[in-house]
Amino acid sequence: MTAAARGPERAATSTKPPAAERWTAARIEALFDLPFADLLFRAQQVHRQHFDANAIQRSTLLSVKTGGCSEDCGYCSQSARHGEAGREKMLDVSEVVAAAQAAKDKGASRFCMGAAWKGPKDKDLDQVAEMVKAVKGLGLETCVTLGMLKDGQAEKLRDAGLDYYNHNLDTAPEFYGEVISTHSQADRFDTIDKVREAGIKVCCGGIVGMGETRRARASLLAELAGMEPPPDSVPINELVPMPGTPLENAPPLDPFEFVRTIAAARITMPTSFVRLSAGRQEMNDELQALCFLAGANSIFYGDKLLTAGNPEAARDEALFERLGLSAI
């Protein structure tokens, strides 16, 4: 999707690198088509140019308000339209601080807080801002994912000490309507623009394994790599089929295809943290090791990702020991 296709507001504020330097979906699909060993070799070369190849950044994610979202995202159990996650009230600041301290004690350097909203009301944002201030006071990087923001809300979060705002593109523009109908991908870009204008770092990625084609996976990466600049952090999620959602019976993605996606993300966004995110609980140690070899250098660390499971910290510690990986 070009800037013009997203509407005049998007086109007016967007800048793109010269066409000769741009990662198009066709160029990225050609990366996917490389022999597996050649693709990983190229990704590892790019990775070593910009990062310590044996260091992994660890983030912990906490749902501060679960369930009851008005949107119809086909992968999400927190949607009031089809999900099975119960509607819960927002956590108290003291509960969030306790969870953040526990995450820090286990080695996390960034603490992410998520709320199931289309977008926050101002009164709710005030409470989240207090959480951000308190977590920042523990010496952790802060991140929130709250849905779509209105004018002035990103600035309020910035003033509270927010480091990162997560707002994923989810999937390719041409596949987006197959997954979500209650808002457009252009709406997501509008929030990303607000976050950038407020001086907050962008955490933006997507979900693979929702029935999209390889070309669609390449198209998603082209959208991400085409941002100017690309996102600071790029979460690559593998769909965790949740009971009661439209995608509960989606066929699993081939593991090597997932590794190829990680490698292509690393090559096309060489200075971004590429985060191995949802779906990691279903991955064996060998598959995770291939993902690290392909250029993943960030993980979600802890027992749960919003409503999906995640490998326990002890399992991660054992894997890092076996692979000789250290924490950033």
Secondary structure as GFF3:
##gff-version 3
##sequence-region A 1 328
A	DSSP	three_ten_helix	4	6	.	.	.	ID=ss1
A	DSSP	alpha_helix	8	13	.	.	.	ID=ss2
A	DSSP	three_ten_helix	19	21	.	.	.	ID=ss3
A	DSSP	alpha_helix	25	32	.	.	.	ID=ss4
A	DSSP	alpha_helix	36	50	.	.	.	ID=ss5
A	DSSP	beta_strand	55	65	.	.	.	ID=ss6
A	DSSP	alpha_helix	93	105	.	.	.	ID=ss7
A	DSSP	beta_strand	110	115	.	.	.	ID=ss8
A	DSSP	alpha_helix	122	136	.	.	.	ID=ss9
A	DSSP	beta_strand	141	145	.	.	.	ID=ss10
A	DSSP	alpha_helix	153	160	.	.	.	ID=ss11
A	DSSP	beta_strand	164	166	.	.	.	ID=ss12
A	DSSP	three_ten_helix	176	178	.	.	.	ID=ss13
A	DSSP	alpha_helix	185	197	.	.	.	ID=ss14
A	DSSP	beta_strand	201	203	.	.	.	ID=ss15
A	DSSP	beta_strand	206	208	.	.	.	ID=ss16
A	DSSP	alpha_helix	214	225	.	.	.	ID=ss17
A	DSSP	beta_strand	233	238	.	.	.	ID=ss18
A	DSSP	alpha_helix	255	268	.	.	.	ID=ss19
A	DSSP	beta_strand	273	276	.	.	.	ID=ss20
A	DSSP	three_ten_helix	280	282	.	.	.	ID=ss21
A	DSSP	alpha_helix	285	293	.	.	.	ID=ss22
A	DSSP	beta_strand	298	300	.	.	.	ID=ss23
A	DSSP	beta_strand	304	305	.	.	.	ID=ss24
A	DSSP	beta_strand	308	309	.	.	.	ID=ss25
A	DSSP	alpha_helix	313	323	.	.	.	ID=ss26
A	DSSP	beta_strand	326	327	.	.	.	ID=ss27
###
